[in-house]
Amino acid sequence: MKAMRVLAVVMLDVWVCGVVEAQDLSREWSRRLAEQTAVPAATPDRPWDLAAAVGERLFYDDNVFMREDERSEVIAATYLDGDVSYATSLVRSRLMVQSSYLWFEDESKFSDDEHRMLFLGRYGGRAAFVELRDHFRKESDPFDPTFGGRVERWVNRLDLTGSIPLSDRLGMEPGVGMTLTDFRPRAFDDGDNVTRHAWMNGTYQLMPRADVLLEVAYDDLDYDEGHRADSSALSVLGGMRGELTSRLFGMVKAGWHRRASDRDPTGDRSGLQTLAVTAGLRYEIADSTDAWVELLRTTEFALNGDFQARFSAAMWIRHQFSEDLSGLLEVRSLYSDAVESVERRRLSAQVQGEVRASSRVTLEAGVLYRQGTSEVDGEDFENVIVHIGVQVKLLP
């Protein structure tokens, strides 16, 4: 399972594990970005590369609303995956998309469509370049059968960054970005927000394919509703990226982070200072086995409360048993704490297998267990989800 060794590292919202659920394809999308975006499909020798597939997954969820009073549901997910890339000596671009529709057997009113898209475009050479990134997600989750049904959210992060060489080893990487978050149910309109980002990286080439970096980053969180307290954050992080060893690739950085709110200083959390960590790493355990690790510790907007501290971690291992049989083991955890809201805890473990039935057809099956606290009232819950699926490759 050897992969191309590259220095490219995708930015925060792609590498790190987000708040993903399990009745849809969001976990698969998160893994797909971490595993594939740093390896361009097209090359100057083969400028265009196009891939497409359709699939169907059938889920049995024994606690669809993640509540203490469990309600089971059967969900079918029909999806289309696409991947287009283009490359020349100066231009590299890639578009990855996924569209799906979720069919709920008993609670048909919760059926909904979901869409995810990542665009990466770069112009320049290895040392000096400008890059545009756009990551869009339209997702929804079962929330509460009596209050809101499914909570739909539109999230789009747009980043513009570049690299400026100062010498053979020293470089600068300025960047700006914006994240738009829009909750479609009117009951959640006060969570709609815009976060503006700016950062400056200083880099030093420590080894031929690895850099030391120092990052200073700032973001400004602005809620659409006036009664929510806006906030801003400043971070100073240091770390490494690239080919860290002969088998370890990716990025890790950590440092100081502070978020301050414009709410009355006598409140519970007018400011929060914490250790910030961001990591996205791939380790080649053996020729047929790879492991990925993602870590994130930061502050961000909260659905209930002004902002929250969040720590999330994910680790998964892929093993190729044979040319036609592969397996996946994944563990994820999440902890978040917001003012005037319940603490949120999640822990999940998943096992999945894939069998290539033919050159174009792949069969899959898996089981996921998770436990944690409910979004609504903080009650503890347990949940088992079993799925089977089939994917048909259309292109190439």
KEKE-78172 format. One line per 4 residues: their letters; for each residue x, y, z of C-alpha. Coordinates in Angstrom, 3 decimals. Last residue first. Example, Ala and Ser with C-alpha at 12.3 -4.5 7.8 and 13.67 -1.06 7.14 Angstrom:
BEGIN
SA = 13.670,-1.060,7.140 | 12.300,-4.500,7.800 $
END
This chain:
BEGIN
PLLK = -12.005,5.019,-15.555 | -14.734,5.674,-14.653 | -18.052,4.032,-13.689 | -16.940,2.087,-10.622 $
VQVG = -19.846,0.288,-8.950 | -20.095,0.353,-5.155 | -22.079,-2.058,-2.984 | -23.094,-1.785,0.626 $
IHVI = -23.795,-3.390,3.990 | -24.258,-1.545,7.268 | -24.582,-2.139,10.995 | -24.988,0.720,13.471 $
VNEF = -24.812,0.211,17.250 | -25.582,3.048,19.697 | -25.178,3.814,23.374 | -26.528,6.899,25.135 $
DEGD = -25.838,9.105,28.159 | -28.211,12.018,28.672 | -26.811,15.500,28.023 | -30.203,17.033,27.252 $
VEST = -30.351,17.691,23.522 | -26.993,16.798,21.975 | -26.973,13.464,23.828 | -23.874,12.267,25.644 $
GQRY = -21.555,9.463,24.547 | -21.392,5.978,23.146 | -20.529,4.521,19.787 | -20.364,1.120,18.126 $
LVGA = -19.923,0.688,14.373 | -20.348,-2.415,12.226 | -19.212,-2.985,8.658 | -19.929,-4.486,5.263 $
ELTV = -18.573,-3.889,1.763 | -18.910,-5.147,-1.798 | -16.857,-3.707,-4.664 | -17.813,-3.884,-8.360 $
RSSA = -15.727,-2.561,-11.259 | -12.848,-5.033,-11.753 | -14.927,-7.723,-10.113 | -16.099,-8.801,-6.663 $
RVEG = -13.621,-6.577,-4.858 | -14.254,-7.335,-1.199 | -14.291,-4.629,1.471 | -14.333,-4.979,5.264 $
QVQA = -15.278,-2.588,8.031 | -14.725,-2.370,11.791 | -15.732,0.778,13.684 | -15.128,2.199,17.164 $
SLRR = -16.773,5.276,18.632 | -16.353,7.616,21.589 | -18.345,10.817,22.020 | -18.570,13.386,24.796 $
REVS = -20.476,16.673,24.777 | -20.616,18.849,27.846 | -24.019,20.400,28.300 | -24.550,24.031,27.340 $
EVAD = -24.558,27.467,28.973 | -20.919,27.999,27.956 | -19.584,25.291,25.646 | -17.567,22.135,26.342 $
SYLS = -16.446,19.667,23.685 | -15.004,16.169,23.767 | -14.679,13.902,20.745 | -13.290,10.415,20.167 $
RVEL = -12.725,8.270,17.090 | -11.490,4.694,16.584 | -11.208,3.005,13.173 | -10.353,-0.497,11.940 $
LGSL = -10.499,-1.082,8.167 | -10.098,-4.248,6.107 | -9.104,-5.231,2.578 | -9.809,-8.154,0.214 $
DESF = -9.291,-8.317,-3.575 | -5.496,-8.136,-3.944 | -5.047,-9.816,-0.583 | -5.218,-8.961,3.115 $
QHRI = -4.735,-5.245,2.412 | -4.813,-3.583,5.830 | -6.179,-0.125,6.590 | -5.728,1.348,10.067 $
WMAA = -7.691,4.222,11.606 | -7.041,6.775,14.301 | -9.167,9.776,15.204 | -8.964,12.494,17.816 $
SFRA = -11.116,15.448,18.788 | -10.707,18.149,21.418 | -13.092,21.089,21.481 | -13.429,24.271,23.523 $
QFDG = -16.697,26.019,22.849 | -18.099,29.335,21.744 | -21.047,31.626,22.501 | -23.411,29.006,23.878 $
NLAF = -25.569,26.317,22.310 | -24.569,25.638,18.686 | -21.005,26.540,19.577 | -18.397,28.420,17.547 $
ETTR = -14.769,27.319,17.795 | -11.921,26.648,20.207 | -8.976,24.307,19.566 | -7.563,20.811,20.080 $
LLEV = -7.397,18.707,16.927 | -5.776,15.337,16.305 | -5.715,13.033,13.263 | -3.858,9.710,13.021 $
WADT = -3.636,7.478,9.945 | -2.267,3.930,9.728 | -1.138,1.980,6.663 | -0.781,-1.780,6.130 $
SDAI = 0.167,-3.783,2.999 | 3.779,-2.629,2.603 | 4.117,-2.416,6.364 | 3.351,0.028,9.170 $
EYRL = 3.390,2.962,6.766 | 2.435,5.869,9.026 | 0.160,8.709,7.948 | -0.170,11.869,10.029 $
GATV = -2.601,14.767,10.393 | -1.982,16.871,13.483 | -3.315,20.081,15.008 | -2.838,20.957,18.679 $
ALTQ = -3.790,24.075,20.647 | -2.969,24.370,24.356 | -5.482,26.596,26.085 | -6.496,30.133,27.005 $
LGSR = -10.177,30.988,27.256 | -11.710,34.427,27.499 | -14.993,35.986,28.604 | -15.987,32.560,29.901 $
DGTP = -18.235,32.428,32.957 | -19.385,36.022,32.606 | -17.933,38.919,34.609 | -16.047,40.090,31.501 $
DRDS = -19.426,40.955,29.851 | -19.427,39.365,26.400 | -17.010,40.545,23.693 | -15.320,37.158,23.739 $
ARRH = -11.625,36.248,23.853 | -10.047,33.084,22.426 | -6.467,32.183,23.304 | -4.144,29.564,21.779 $
WGAK = -0.547,28.648,22.582 | 1.304,25.846,20.805 | 1.147,22.674,18.765 | 1.955,21.473,15.254 $
VMGF = 2.006,18.108,13.486 | 2.019,17.494,9.755 | 2.108,14.576,7.346 | 4.343,11.599,6.630 $
LRST = 5.926,8.773,8.629 | 7.584,5.779,6.903 | 11.044,7.063,5.898 | 10.814,9.664,8.647 $
LEGR = 9.233,13.125,8.896 | 8.382,13.255,5.197 | 6.468,16.525,5.230 | 5.507,18.696,8.169 $
MGGL = 6.976,19.950,11.441 | 5.804,22.026,14.410 | 5.248,25.393,16.009 | 2.081,27.227,16.919 $
VSLA = 1.129,30.763,17.979 | -2.631,31.225,18.095 | -4.952,34.233,18.408 | -8.729,33.957,18.681 $
SSDA = -11.660,36.317,18.257 | -15.170,36.387,19.677 | -18.754,37.398,18.930 | -21.367,37.067,21.686 $
RHGE = -24.785,35.894,20.512 | -27.640,38.361,21.054 | -26.978,40.088,17.712 | -27.818,37.137,15.475 $
DYDL = -25.534,36.737,12.452 | -22.653,35.581,14.626 | -19.115,36.855,13.948 | -16.053,34.737,14.806 $
DDYA = -12.701,36.409,14.065 | -9.623,34.296,13.454 | -5.914,34.859,13.927 | -2.918,32.642,13.181 $
VELL = 0.838,32.832,13.821 | 2.601,29.719,12.549 | 6.190,28.536,12.964 | 7.285,25.698,10.692 $
VDAR = 10.029,23.093,10.456 | 10.083,21.536,7.018 | 10.595,18.017,5.641 | 11.461,16.642,2.184 $
PMLQ = 15.162,17.483,1.792 | 15.606,17.880,5.558 | 15.307,20.893,7.878 | 13.759,23.189,5.306 $
YTGN = 12.716,26.216,7.373 | 9.209,27.636,7.232 | 7.515,30.789,8.561 | 3.777,30.603,8.412 $
MWAH = 1.424,33.578,8.445 | -2.266,33.316,9.169 | -5.642,34.955,8.607 | -9.126,33.555,9.146 $
RTVN = -12.617,35.038,9.066 | -15.427,33.093,10.767 | -18.992,33.795,9.677 | -21.970,32.634,11.712 $
DGDD = -25.391,31.024,11.840 | -25.992,29.619,15.349 | -28.822,32.063,16.115 | -30.729,30.564,13.180 $
FARP = -31.079,27.236,15.011 | -34.851,27.253,15.556 | -35.253,28.476,11.980 | -34.013,25.098,10.703 $
RFDT = -31.431,25.757,7.920 | -28.223,26.177,9.910 | -25.673,28.275,7.989 | -21.929,28.232,8.612 $
LTMG = -19.613,30.364,6.429 | -15.850,29.938,6.846 | -13.465,32.559,5.465 | -9.808,32.509,4.521 $
VGPE = -6.502,34.330,4.418 | -2.964,33.042,3.939 | 0.695,33.948,4.123 | 3.389,31.263,3.636 $
MGLR = 6.960,32.483,4.138 | 10.180,30.639,3.285 | 13.691,29.794,4.437 | 15.825,26.954,3.057 $
DSLP = 17.226,28.091,-0.303 | 16.364,31.695,0.564 | 13.284,33.863,1.083 | 10.875,31.622,-0.830 $
ISGT = 7.268,32.927,-0.918 | 4.478,30.346,-0.640 | 0.804,31.088,-1.094 | -2.628,30.942,0.486 $
LDLR = -6.252,31.590,-0.373 | -8.849,29.729,1.687 | -12.618,29.195,1.299 | -14.520,27.233,3.946 $
NVWR = -18.165,26.376,3.311 | -20.613,24.877,5.790 | -24.312,24.338,5.122 | -26.166,22.761,8.044 $
EVRG = -29.343,20.706,8.314 | -30.721,19.600,11.668 | -33.073,16.663,11.193 | -36.183,16.359,13.363 $
GFTP = -36.470,19.574,15.334 | -38.272,19.162,18.609 | -40.257,15.930,18.888 | -38.028,13.400,17.115 $
DFPD = -34.746,15.064,18.153 | -31.552,15.541,16.174 | -31.274,13.269,13.147 | -28.283,14.719,11.289 $
SEKR = -27.847,16.937,8.252 | -25.046,17.730,5.821 | -24.294,20.267,3.101 | -20.496,20.470,2.994 $
FHDR = -18.187,22.748,1.023 | -14.367,22.889,1.022 | -12.725,25.508,-1.195 | -8.967,25.803,-1.571 $
LEVF = -6.962,28.298,-3.642 | -3.177,28.103,-3.925 | -0.414,30.521,-4.932 | 3.087,29.258,-5.646 $
AARG = 6.805,29.726,-5.033 | 8.962,26.772,-3.933 | 7.612,23.784,-5.864 | 6.402,25.769,-8.843 $
GYRG = 3.457,27.990,-9.539 | -0.331,27.827,-9.733 | -2.407,25.713,-7.376 | -6.093,24.775,-7.295 $
LFLM = -7.797,22.518,-4.757 | -11.588,22.042,-4.793 | -13.412,19.942,-2.200 | -17.116,19.148,-2.393 $
RHED = -19.741,17.512,-0.194 | -23.487,17.131,-0.750 | -26.329,15.671,1.311 | -29.954,14.949,0.385 $
DSFK = -32.673,14.314,2.948 | -35.047,11.739,4.407 | -36.137,12.797,7.906 | -39.816,13.080,6.905 $
SEDE = -39.677,9.377,5.935 | -39.490,8.343,9.589 | -40.109,4.613,9.174 | -37.868,3.727,6.185 $
FWLY = -35.520,6.711,6.137 | -33.984,7.320,2.666 | -30.712,9.274,2.632 | -29.703,10.884,-0.666 $
SSQV = -26.100,11.327,-1.684 | -23.715,13.638,-3.511 | -19.924,13.393,-3.267 | -17.422,15.632,-4.999 $
MLRS = -13.644,15.889,-5.423 | -12.183,18.584,-7.690 | -8.430,18.774,-8.251 | -6.084,21.350,-9.697 $
RVLS = -2.390,21.616,-10.474 | -0.933,24.280,-12.740 | 2.725,25.103,-13.416 | 4.235,21.994,-15.100 $
TAYS = 0.758,20.815,-16.041 | -1.924,19.062,-14.000 | -5.663,18.417,-14.060 | -7.806,16.454,-11.607 $
VDGD = -11.392,15.193,-11.537 | -12.887,13.004,-8.794 | -16.554,12.032,-8.554 | -18.607,10.010,-6.074 $
LYTA = -22.357,9.351,-6.446 | -24.539,8.157,-3.584 | -27.656,6.269,-2.538 | -27.940,5.906,1.235 $
AIVE = -30.615,3.585,2.654 | -31.662,3.978,6.290 | -33.365,1.473,8.600 | -34.352,2.922,11.971 $
SRED = -34.268,2.116,15.678 | -35.529,4.298,18.516 | -33.741,4.282,21.887 | -34.962,6.153,24.951 $
ERMF = -31.532,7.254,26.272 | -31.017,9.281,23.109 | -28.736,9.043,20.087 | -31.542,9.961,17.686 $
VNDD = -31.049,6.871,15.477 | -30.629,4.393,18.302 | -30.582,0.862,16.784 | -29.295,2.049,13.396 $
YFLR = -29.548,-0.460,10.537 | -27.799,0.996,7.505 | -28.063,0.044,3.810 | -25.438,1.486,1.497 $
EGVA = -25.737,2.053,-2.253 | -23.080,3.097,-4.711 | -22.081,5.073,-7.748 | -18.520,5.678,-8.944 $
AALD = -16.517,8.266,-10.879 | -12.860,8.863,-11.723 | -11.219,11.341,-14.106 | -7.532,12.143,-14.598 $
WPRD = -6.234,14.760,-17.002 | -2.674,15.997,-17.517 | -0.964,12.587,-17.809 | 2.770,13.385,-18.148 $
PTAA = 2.269,16.634,-16.206 | 0.635,14.529,-13.460 | -3.008,13.803,-12.552 | -4.069,11.858,-9.449 $
PVAT = -2.513,14.263,-6.972 | -1.611,12.583,-3.648 | -2.225,15.033,-0.792 | -5.993,14.835,-1.323 $
QEAL = -6.206,11.039,-1.070 | -5.966,9.632,2.446 | -7.115,12.561,4.584 | -9.825,13.561,2.138 $
RRSW = -11.160,10.006,1.803 | -11.159,9.479,5.564 | -13.390,12.519,6.124 | -15.657,11.525,3.220 $
ERSL = -16.104,7.995,4.605 | -17.024,9.441,7.988 | -19.517,11.791,6.341 | -21.236,9.014,4.358 $
DQAE = -24.562,8.892,6.253 | -26.023,7.265,9.348 | -22.632,7.653,11.068 | -22.038,11.123,12.429 $
VVGC = -19.134,13.476,11.816 | -17.963,16.375,13.963 | -14.700,16.995,12.182 | -11.496,15.027,12.137 $
VWVD = -8.566,17.126,11.105 | -6.966,17.031,7.709 | -9.585,18.797,5.613 | -10.655,21.675,7.886 $
LMVV = -7.090,22.382,8.931 | -5.183,22.612,5.681 | -4.055,19.916,3.305 | -0.386,19.036,3.487 $
ALVR = 1.690,18.738,0.318 | 5.172,17.419,1.008 | 4.743,14.297,-1.079 | 5.541,10.627,-0.807 $
MAKM = 3.448,8.742,-3.361 | 1.726,5.839,-1.671 | 2.880,2.328,-0.761 | 0.000,0.000,0.000 $
END
